[in-house]
Amino acid sequence: MKLYNEPRDKRVFVPKKSGGVALNFGHPVAWWILICMTIIPILIVAGVTIAYFA
């Protein structure tokens, strides 16, 4: 999967030809969306799971 990365494009969400939207990783807000919506929740779930089984 190729990431959309165009720093000159000021849009955070870019429409795809097949429908839906993609994040423009040339925009700093897209990285914060990725971190807050995927990486932090994964770390929380992993931490709680480890604490439960420890």
C-alpha positions, 0 to 999 in steps of 0.5 A, spaced: 500 500 500 503 506 497 502 512 502 499 519 499 505 524 501 504 530 497 507 536 502 504 542 497 497 539 498 494 542 504 488 537 504 489 532 510 484 528 507 484 526 500 479 523 496 481 516 492 479 514 485 476 508 488 472 511 493 473 513 500 479 518 503 486 517 504 491 521 509 496 526 506 502 524 510 505 530 507 501 534 512 503 534 520 496 533 522 495 526 518 501 523 523 497 526 529 491 522 527 495 516 525 498 516 532 492 518 536 487 513 533 492 507 532 498 507 536 496 510 542 490 505 543 494 499 541 499 501 546 493 501 552 491 495 550 497 491 550 499 494 557 492 492 560 493 485 557 500 485 560 498 487 567 492 483 567 496 476 565 502 478 570 
